[in-house]
């Protein structure tokens, strides 16, 4: 999207994280939630669009306590960076 990314932590607890994000859309959240739900310690991960005209979303991650939700989010982002980095490398070779 054309906007800059803005992230605000709305709620941070030992097993729950909710962030508000502006400047992204469903594309990134669909992939991120799918990756979060692959983590064995994530018991819930979902996002919602607050209003179609604002471009604001909330992302919620709940873990089982074996992993902090912020750590789970960071790990999911790192895994996605590896996947997309590999994709870029393969495309540039072809």
C-alpha positions in Angstrom: 0.0 0.0 0.0 1.0 3.6 -0.4 0.9 4.5 3.3 3.7 3.9 5.7 3.3 1.0 8.2 2.1 2.0 11.7 2.0 -0.5 14.5 0.6 0.1 18.0 0.5 -2.4 20.8 -3.0 -2.4 22.3 -2.6 -5.3 24.7 0.4 -7.3 25.8 0.1 -10.0 28.4 2.2 -13.2 29.0 0.0 -15.2 26.6 -1.9 -12.6 24.6 -0.8 -9.9 22.2 -3.1 -7.5 20.3 -1.7 -5.0 17.9 -3.3 -2.3 15.7 -1.8 -1.9 12.3 -2.3 0.8 9.7 -0.7 0.7 6.2 -1.2 -2.9 5.2 -4.1 -5.0 4.0 -5.5 -8.5 4.0 -2.7 -9.8 1.8 -0.1 -9.7 4.6 -2.4 -10.7 7.4 -3.7 -13.8 5.7 -0.2 -15.1 5.2 0.9 -14.0 8.7 -2.0 -15.6 10.5 -1.5 -18.9 8.5 2.1 -18.9 9.6 1.3 -18.1 13.2 -1.2 -21.0 13.3 1.6 -23.4 12.3 3.4 -22.7 15.5 2.7 -25.4 18.1 2.5 -22.9 20.9 0.0 -20.6 19.2 -3.5 -21.5 20.3 -5.2 -18.6 18.4 -4.2 -16.1 15.8 -6.6 -14.0 13.8 -7.0 -10.5 12.4 -9.9 -8.2 11.7 -10.4 -5.1 9.7 -11.8 -2.4 11.9 -13.5 -0.5 9.1 -13.2 -0.7 5.3 -12.5 3.0 4.9 -9.8 3.4 7.6 -7.3 0.7 6.6 -6.9 -0.3 10.2 -6.6 -3.9 11.4 -6.1 -5.6 14.7 -4.0 -8.8 14.9 -4.4 -11.0 18.0 -2.0 -13.8 19.0 -2.7 -16.1 21.9 -0.1 -18.7 23.1 -0.1 -21.6 25.5 2.4 -20.0 27.8 5.4 -22.0 26.5 6.2 -19.1 24.1 5.4 -15.4 24.5 3.1 -14.1 21.8 5.5 -11.4 20.7 8.2 -14.1 20.2 5.8 -16.2 18.2 5.0 -13.2 16.0 8.7 -12.5 15.5 9.4 -16.1 14.6 6.5 -16.2 12.1 7.9 -13.1 10.4 11.4 -14.6 10.2 10.0 -17.8 8.7 8.1 -15.8 6.1 11.2 -13.8 5.3 13.0 -17.0 4.6 10.2 -18.3 2.4 10.0 -15.1 0.3 13.8 -14.8 0.2 14.0 -18.3 -1.3 11.2 -17.5 -3.8 13.1 -14.3 -4.9 16.3 -16.3 -5.3 14.6 -18.9 -7.4 12.9 -16.3 -9.6 16.2 -14.4 -10.2 17.9 -17.6 -11.3 15.1 -18.5 -13.8 
